[in-house]
């Protein structure tokens, strides 16, 4: 049996929230992952109120902070692509 991996879908976010400068994602495969806001240059400079204003965009494959003009993809997070 041949499996076409190009048809496999990447997990996307079902929910996103921020607590104590940690960003949490609940994925469609039911994993919950978290990472510090300080791992991203722009987010590290944001105050707590600005961090709370995160939204899921692009069919939940990206996180968006409109006021900060910052976008982060779920795939990038899962691959460990942080802007240290």
Secondary structure, DSSP 8 states (H G I E B T S, - for coil): ----GGG-----EEEEEEETTEEEEEETTS-EEEEEGGGBHHHHT--HHHHH-EEEETTTTEEEETTTTEEEEHHHHHTT--B-
